[in-house]
């Protein structure tokens, strides 16, 4: 049971990191648009 919960937490963590990466990449693109 514990390993299932830990695996679930791990999936959420990976998804969160992926979302954060997408968000920061979008921000960088917006900043580039502003400055060019």
ABEGO torsion letter per residue (X at the ends): XAAAAAAAAAAAAAAAAAAAAAAAAAAAAAAAAAAX
